Amino acid sequence: MSKVKSYDVVVVGAGNAALCAAISACEEGAEVLVLEKGPEHKKGGNSFFTDGAIRVAYHDFADIRKVVTDLSDEEADSIVMPDYNEEDYYDDIMRVTEGKSQPELARQLVDRSFETLVWMKGHGVKFELNYDNQSYEKDGKRHFWGGLPVKTENKGIGLMKQLFSRAGELGIDIWYEAAAVELVKEGGKISGVVVQKGEERINVESSGVILACGSFEADKKLRKKHIGEEWEAAIVRGTEYNTGDGITMAVAAGAEKFGEYSGCHSIGTDYHAPKVGDFKKPGDIFKKHSYPLSIMLNKDGKRFVDEGADFRNYTYAKYGREILKQPGHVAYQIYDSQVRPLLRKEYDLEEATCYKGETLEELVNQLSVNKEQFLQTIEEYNAAVQDGEYNPTEKDGKKTAGLTPEKTNWALKVEKGPFYAFPVTCGITFSFGGLRVNPSGEVLKTDDEPLSGLFAAGEMVGGIFYHNYPGGSGLMSGAVYGKTAGSSAARYALGNKRDSTIIH
Ligand SMILES: Cc1cc2nc3c(=O)[nH]c(=O)nc-3n(C[C@H](O)[C@H](O)[C@H](O)COP(=O)(O)OP(=O)(O)OC[C@H]3O[C@@H](n4cnc5c(N)ncnc54)[C@H](O)[C@@H]3O)c2cc1C
């Protein structure tokens, strides 16, 4: 070991959860070091790649205006925004996780969400309304839906820029290309971290260590081991550095693994998206989230999910897995010219892979699929579409009858050319397995007791998300648990320091 350094609190990782933890620890008076495995030009973790959507509980539009402050009264008057209180948020988590989310952890996330957003704003994070994806226009008013009206200004890029800037103002040290490789434990307590910084091994002494270094989604072998054989083939939507290091180190030090190790958040992403997140192309531009308005067919020319089961907020995080199960891990979202103008912005980007044909035959001839079956499936689908009013702004109940699987909302015949096919594959966002923490952010051991001196936040917290998650909860969870772990670790470390000063 070439060097020894000392800090009150060390935070491992430099994403949203980590920087919220670092700022919060600093507020408590701690001297803080942040360790980031990647180089400076690849900083910000998965948080940098996000769309910035952040799910918060609020009681009325006045609450939202406390964080989105640059709305004129005129603009505010044109907005209709249903309330989304703590119970709504909690119920959504429980619904999409099929009741498996740990109540204590989910409660903490939900109950602390609004105050944490206000706190982030106080530290310079700017928020705006999520007009593009979460609202529609009706009778001259802008109607919000889905409990997700807030996003960070300029997506994850803006969020991370503002958090790094605040960390800089507060004098928080950040080391890049500095991977935590081992936790140091003395007398049953965590007392520091071993860091690989370039060629150097540095022992950083610290009585409060916060792990906020993601889960294992970027590690092929761990994906295969925990989630399943086919997950080796998934595209990694975000940073290449979240390879499970935090979990491995913590478990070696006695922490309990917790949460759904076989589960992950994944989506349908452009078939030609980069294999791992490209830091030069952030902003979540490869997703393809208008599929509830599509029919999705695999290479065999068969449908395989109810595309219209619910709004995308509640199905997108689990349909990636379904796409991965298809032959060649590919599916084609099919639209006709009636629906094409309704698609989200990402479909118009130059990065979007798209095939177009004036007729369905012309379209299908460009795809490497079972052409006969493809056309037959569309014909059968068209024949099964029931009458009803088509309305993409609500669950319209316009469905098919007699198909397996049915399409239960937004079923419109695919009949007016030109026709479009967007190929998608599975992109993993993050894995759900992590560590067990209590609501103070302390990491727990297998005997249920805290592993003294060790805290965790963000993706590292297991037990909140199972099967699926309500969109926008990842950033909120990182912020809530980051802030909590930061203050808990600082109080713990500063308490230890005072005690040792008294003793000596
Ligand atoms: C394309 C995309 C879009 C998304 N959109 C949204 C959205 O709109 N809303 C939402 O809520 N969520 C979204 N998510 C999910 C969200 O990104 C995560 O839930 C959240 O950002 C995780 O934050 P984190 O701080 O835990 O991890 P990260 O932001 O990934 O940070 C972890 C950091 O730890 C570092 N690290 C790893 N190992 C080590 C080590 N050994 N030593 C030092 N550092 C290490 C990594 O380099 C990384 O910088 C999206 C994710 C992706 C990929």
Ligand as a Chemical Component Dictionary entry (heavy atoms), coordinates in Angstrom:
data_LIG
# 
_chem_comp.id                   LIG 
_chem_comp.type                 NON-POLYMER 
_chem_comp.pdbx_formal_charge   0 
_chem_comp.three_letter_code    LIG 
# 
loop_
_chem_comp_atom.comp_id 
_chem_comp_atom.atom_id 
_chem_comp_atom.alt_atom_id 
_chem_comp_atom.type_symbol 
_chem_comp_atom.charge 
_chem_comp_atom.model_Cartn_x 
_chem_comp_atom.model_Cartn_y 
_chem_comp_atom.model_Cartn_z 
_chem_comp_atom.pdbx_ordinal 
LIG C1  C1  C 0 -30.717 5.240 -20.300 1  
LIG C2  C2  C 0 -31.268 5.334 -18.895 2  
LIG C3  C3  C 0 -32.389 6.140 -18.653 3  
LIG C4  C4  C 0 -32.919 6.228 -17.368 4  
LIG N1  N1  N 0 -33.942 7.103 -17.132 5  
LIG C5  C5  C 0 -34.384 7.270 -15.870 6  
LIG C6  C6  C 0 -35.332 8.305 -15.560 7  
LIG O1  O1  O 0 -35.725 9.113 -16.422 8  
LIG N2  N2  N 0 -35.758 8.398 -14.266 9  
LIG C7  C7  C 0 -35.290 7.564 -13.276 10 
LIG O2  O2  O 0 -35.722 7.682 -12.129 11 
LIG N3  N3  N 0 -34.358 6.621 -13.534 12 
LIG C8  C8  C 0 -33.896 6.465 -14.794 13 
LIG N4  N4  N 0 -32.927 5.534 -15.034 14 
LIG C9  C9  C 0 -32.436 4.707 -13.896 15 
LIG C10 C10 C 0 -31.440 5.525 -13.096 16 
LIG O3  O3  O 0 -30.350 5.829 -13.922 17 
LIG C11 C11 C 0 -30.897 4.802 -11.897 18 
LIG O4  O4  O 0 -31.919 4.294 -11.127 19 
LIG C12 C12 C 0 -30.088 5.771 -11.022 20 
LIG O5  O5  O 0 -29.476 6.748 -11.786 21 
LIG C13 C13 C 0 -29.045 5.033 -10.275 22 
LIG O6  O6  O 0 -28.267 5.977 -9.571  23 
LIG P1  P1  P 0 -27.047 5.513 -8.715  24 
LIG O7  O7  O 0 -26.436 6.754 -8.187  25 
LIG O8  O8  O 0 -27.418 4.434 -7.786  26 
LIG O9  O9  O 0 -26.046 4.825 -9.773  27 
LIG P2  P2  P 0 -25.179 5.470 -10.925 28 
LIG O10 O10 O 0 -25.697 6.776 -11.369 29 
LIG O11 O11 O 0 -25.010 4.435 -11.976 30 
LIG O12 O12 O 0 -23.776 5.733 -10.241 31 
LIG C14 C14 C 0 -22.931 4.678 -9.851  32 
LIG C15 C15 C 0 -21.488 5.139 -10.020 33 
LIG O13 O13 O 0 -20.615 4.242 -9.335  34 
LIG C16 C16 C 0 -19.416 4.132 -10.095 35 
LIG N5  N5  N 0 -18.711 2.909 -9.667  36 
LIG C17 C17 C 0 -19.027 1.620 -9.922  37 
LIG N6  N6  N 0 -18.158 0.796 -9.289  38 
LIG C18 C18 C 0 -17.270 1.578 -8.627  39 
LIG C19 C19 C 0 -16.144 1.321 -7.807  40 
LIG N7  N7  N 0 -15.725 0.068 -7.537  41 
LIG N8  N8  N 0 -15.466 2.379 -7.295  42 
LIG C20 C20 C 0 -15.837 3.654 -7.576  43 
LIG N9  N9  N 0 -16.901 3.954 -8.352  44 
LIG C21 C21 C 0 -17.615 2.932 -8.861  45 
LIG C22 C22 C 0 -19.903 4.125 -11.521 46 
LIG O14 O14 O 0 -18.879 4.461 -12.421 47 
LIG C23 C23 C 0 -21.017 5.173 -11.459 48 
LIG O15 O15 O 0 -20.513 6.462 -11.744 49 
LIG C24 C24 C 0 -32.355 5.455 -16.306 50 
LIG C25 C25 C 0 -31.226 4.675 -16.551 51 
LIG C26 C26 C 0 -30.669 4.619 -17.826 52 
LIG C27 C27 C 0 -29.445 3.782 -18.042 53 
# 
loop_
_chem_comp_bond.comp_id 
_chem_comp_bond.atom_id_1 
_chem_comp_bond.atom_id_2 
_chem_comp_bond.value_order 
_chem_comp_bond.pdbx_ordinal 
LIG C1  C2  SING 1  
LIG C2  C3  SING 2  
LIG C2  C26 DOUB 3  
LIG C3  C4  DOUB 4  
LIG C4  N1  SING 5  
LIG C4  C24 SING 6  
LIG N1  C5  DOUB 7  
LIG C5  C6  SING 8  
LIG C5  C8  SING 9  
LIG C6  O1  DOUB 10 
LIG C6  N2  SING 11 
LIG N2  C7  SING 12 
LIG C7  O2  DOUB 13 
LIG C7  N3  SING 14 
LIG N3  C8  DOUB 15 
LIG C8  N4  SING 16 
LIG N4  C9  SING 17 
LIG N4  C24 SING 18 
LIG C9  C10 SING 19 
LIG C10 O3  SING 20 
LIG C10 C11 SING 21 
LIG C11 O4  SING 22 
LIG C11 C12 SING 23 
LIG C12 O5  SING 24 
LIG C12 C13 SING 25 
LIG C13 O6  SING 26 
LIG O6  P1  SING 27 
LIG P1  O7  DOUB 28 
LIG P1  O8  SING 29 
LIG P1  O9  SING 30 
LIG O9  P2  SING 31 
LIG P2  O10 DOUB 32 
LIG P2  O11 SING 33 
LIG P2  O12 SING 34 
LIG O12 C14 SING 35 
LIG C14 C15 SING 36 
LIG C15 O13 SING 37 
LIG C15 C23 SING 38 
LIG O13 C16 SING 39 
LIG C16 N5  SING 40 
LIG C16 C22 SING 41 
LIG N5  C17 SING 42 
LIG N5  C21 SING 43 
LIG C17 N6  DOUB 44 
LIG N6  C18 SING 45 
LIG C18 C19 SING 46 
LIG C18 C21 DOUB 47 
LIG C19 N7  SING 48 
LIG C19 N8  DOUB 49 
LIG N8  C20 SING 50 
LIG C20 N9  DOUB 51 
LIG N9  C21 SING 52 
LIG C22 O14 SING 53 
LIG C22 C23 SING 54 
LIG C23 O15 SING 55 
LIG C24 C25 DOUB 56 
LIG C25 C26 SING 57 
LIG C26 C27 SING 58 
# 
